[in-house]
């Protein structure tokens, strides 16, 4: 049972609700405020984040604390599974497509 929250700085905090007083993990890869977060409906370790920077990231919380080679630092933290950085505007909403047979998020963006 996990909770996730995004901050104006682009940081995402992850809590184990059995110990809500302590942050389990925090990840940062957004350049601006996180505007949407959504857990995968059936795979509890995955969530997706979106932000004012027009970026969408797929995260695997089970990779928390994994070692990472120095050459991979630029690609993001080990929890980052897939970056989608091709939107040119604010991402307003995000959700997982139910019953699509695909594990992909649905994205709603707003033109500036």
C-alpha positions in Angstrom: 0.0 0.0 0.0 1.9 3.0 -1.3 1.1 6.7 -1.8 2.8 9.1 -4.2 2.9 12.9 -4.3 4.5 15.4 -6.6 6.0 18.8 -5.7 6.4 22.1 -7.4 10.2 21.5 -7.8 9.5 18.3 -9.8 10.3 15.9 -7.0 8.1 12.9 -6.4 7.8 11.4 -3.0 6.7 7.8 -2.3 5.4 6.6 1.0 4.6 3.2 2.4 1.3 3.9 4.2 2.1 1.5 6.9 4.8 4.0 7.9 3.4 7.3 6.6 5.7 9.5 8.8 8.8 8.5 6.7 9.4 9.0 2.9 10.2 5.6 1.4 11.8 7.0 -1.7 12.0 10.3 -3.7 12.8 10.6 -7.3 13.3 13.7 -9.5 13.5 13.9 -13.2 10.8 16.6 -14.0 12.1 20.1 -14.6 9.0 21.8 -13.4 5.9 21.1 -11.2 4.5 17.6 -11.2 0.8 17.9 -12.4 -0.4 14.3 -12.5 0.4 11.0 -11.0 -1.3 7.6 -11.5 -0.6 4.1 -10.2 -0.9 1.2 -12.6 -4.3 -0.5 -12.0 -2.9 -4.0 -11.7 0.9 -3.8 -11.4 1.4 -2.2 -8.0 5.1 -1.2 -8.5 4.4 1.0 -11.6 3.2 4.6 -11.7 3.3 7.3 -14.3 4.0 11.0 -13.7 3.4 14.1 -15.8 4.4 17.7 -15.4 4.4 21.3 -16.5 7.6 20.5 -18.4 5.5 18.5 -20.9 7.2 15.3 -19.9 5.7 11.9 -18.9 7.7 9.3 -17.1 7.0 5.7 -16.3 8.4 4.6 -13.0 9.1 1.2 -11.4 9.1 1.6 -7.6 10.5 -1.9 -7.2 13.9 -0.6 -8.5 14.3 1.7 -5.5 17.8 1.5 -4.1 19.3 -0.4 -7.1 22.9 0.2 -8.0 23.4 2.3 -11.1 26.5 2.5 -13.3 28.0 6.0 -13.6 27.5 6.0 -17.4 23.7 5.6 -16.8 23.3 8.7 -14.5 22.3 10.9 -17.3 19.4 8.6 -18.2 17.8 9.2 -14.9 17.4 7.3 -11.6 17.2 3.5 -11.7 13.4 3.7 -11.1 12.8 5.5 -14.4 11.6 2.9 -16.9 10.6 5.1 -19.8 10.7 8.8 -20.6 8.2 10.4 -23.0 9.5 13.9 -23.5 7.9 15.0 -26.8 5.0 17.1 -25.6 5.5 20.8 -26.0 3.0 21.9 -23.4 1.7 21.3 -19.9 0.3 17.8 -19.2 -3.0 18.3 -17.4 -4.1 14.8 -16.9 -2.9 11.2 -17.2 -4.5 7.8 -16.7 -4.0 4.2 -17.7 -6.1 2.9 -20.6 -8.4 0.2 -19.2 -8.8 -3.1 -21.0 -6.6 -1.9 -23.9 -4.3 -4.9 -23.6 -1.5 -2.4 -23.6 0.3 -1.1 -20.6 0.4 2.5 -21.8 -0.9 5.7 -20.2 -3.4 8.0 -21.9 -2.3 11.6 -21.8 -4.2 14.9 -21.9 -2.1 18.0 -22.6 -3.0 21.7 -22.9 -1.5 24.0 -25.4 -0.1 27.3 -24.0 
